[in-house]
Amino acid sequence: PQDAPLYIHRQSAYLFGRERKIADIPTDHPSCSKQHAVLQYRHTEKESPDGMMRAATRPYILDLGSTNGTFINNERVDSKRYYELLEKDMIKFGNSSREYILLNETSNQG
């Protein structure tokens, strides 16, 4: 079903696109490119409040030069540039009305 969660922690990257033979997550909308965007986990370091550097693996989205764009929270992102995704970010591809919301295991807890 379209509303079922996609568990995106099982691979290091996921290809979104119209070309079903190679896309990990098919977009199926005519305004989406065959290879539209990739969600990729990247190892990064960030400074924590105590001043120590902490390593983490975080999700990023990269538009692959699509004609009709990739959107985070309804803002079009630049092509071929990584954008870190945060919890509850909404991702859209091209002119498709389908929305992808980034959640983690604690997102539904009060």
C-alpha positions as CSV (number, residue, x, y, z in Angstrom):
1,P,0.0,0.0,0.0
2,Q,1.1,3.6,-0.7
3,D,0.7,4.6,3.0
4,A,2.8,1.8,4.3
5,P,6.2,2.8,5.8
6,L,9.4,2.3,3.8
7,Y,12.1,1.1,6.1
8,I,15.2,2.9,4.7
9,H,17.8,1.7,7.2
10,R,18.6,-1.5,5.5
11,Q,20.8,-0.1,2.7
12,S,23.3,2.7,2.5
13,A,21.6,4.4,-0.4
14,Y,18.2,4.3,-2.2
15,L,17.5,5.5,-5.8
16,F,14.2,7.2,-6.5
17,G,13.1,7.3,-10.1
18,R,10.6,6.3,-12.8
19,E,12.8,3.5,-14.2
20,R,11.5,0.5,-12.3
21,K,14.3,-1.8,-13.4
22,I,16.9,0.1,-11.4
23,A,15.0,2.3,-8.9
24,D,14.9,1.1,-5.3
25,I,11.8,3.2,-4.7
26,P,9.8,3.8,-7.9
27,T,8.2,7.2,-8.3
28,D,5.9,6.4,-11.2
29,H,4.9,10.0,-11.9
30,P,5.5,11.3,-15.5
31,S,7.2,14.5,-14.1
32,C,9.8,12.4,-12.4
33,S,13.1,11.5,-14.1
34,K,14.1,7.9,-14.7
35,Q,16.9,8.4,-12.1
36,H,15.6,11.3,-10.1
37,A,17.3,11.4,-6.7
38,V,19.2,9.3,-4.2
39,L,18.9,9.1,-0.5
40,Q,22.2,8.2,1.0
41,Y,23.5,7.7,4.5
42,R,26.8,9.6,5.2
43,H,29.1,9.3,8.1
44,T,29.6,12.8,9.7
45,E,31.0,14.4,12.8
46,K,29.2,17.1,14.7
47,E,30.0,19.0,17.9
48,S,27.8,18.1,20.8
49,P,26.8,20.6,23.5
50,D,29.7,19.4,25.7
51,G,32.2,20.4,23.0
52,M,33.1,16.9,22.0
53,M,32.9,15.7,18.4
54,R,30.4,12.9,17.9
55,A,30.3,10.6,14.9
56,A,27.0,9.8,13.4
57,T,25.5,8.4,10.3
58,R,22.8,10.7,8.8
59,P,20.5,10.6,5.8
60,Y,21.0,13.0,2.9
61,I,19.1,13.6,-0.3
62,L,20.8,14.4,-3.6
63,D,18.9,15.5,-6.7
64,L,20.5,13.8,-9.7
65,G,19.9,16.7,-12.2
66,S,16.2,16.0,-12.6
67,T,14.2,18.3,-14.8
68,N,11.3,19.0,-12.4
69,G,13.3,19.0,-9.1
70,T,13.3,17.5,-5.7
71,F,11.7,19.3,-2.8
72,I,12.3,19.3,1.0
73,N,9.4,20.8,2.9
74,N,8.1,22.4,-0.4
75,E,11.5,24.1,-1.1
76,R,13.2,23.1,-4.3
77,V,16.8,21.9,-3.6
78,D,19.8,22.6,-5.9
79,S,20.8,19.7,-8.2
80,K,23.9,17.7,-7.4
81,R,24.2,19.0,-3.8
82,Y,23.7,16.9,-0.7
83,Y,21.0,18.1,1.8
84,E,20.8,16.6,5.3
85,L,17.4,15.2,6.1
86,L,15.9,15.8,9.6
87,E,13.2,14.0,11.4
88,K,9.7,14.9,9.9
89,D,11.2,16.5,6.7
90,M,8.8,16.1,3.8
91,I,10.3,15.1,0.5
92,K,8.6,15.4,-2.9
93,F,9.8,14.6,-6.4
94,G,8.8,16.6,-9.6
95,N,5.1,17.5,-9.8
96,S,4.0,14.4,-8.0
97,S,1.7,14.9,-5.0
98,R,3.1,11.9,-3.2
99,E,4.9,12.9,0.0
100,Y,7.6,11.0,1.8
101,I,8.1,11.9,5.5
102,L,11.3,11.0,7.3
103,L,10.5,9.3,10.6
104,N,12.6,7.4,13.1
105,E,11.6,4.8,15.6
106,T,10.6,7.3,18.2
107,S,8.6,9.7,15.9
108,N,5.2,8.5,17.0
109,Q,5.9,8.7,20.7
110,G,4.3,11.6,22.6
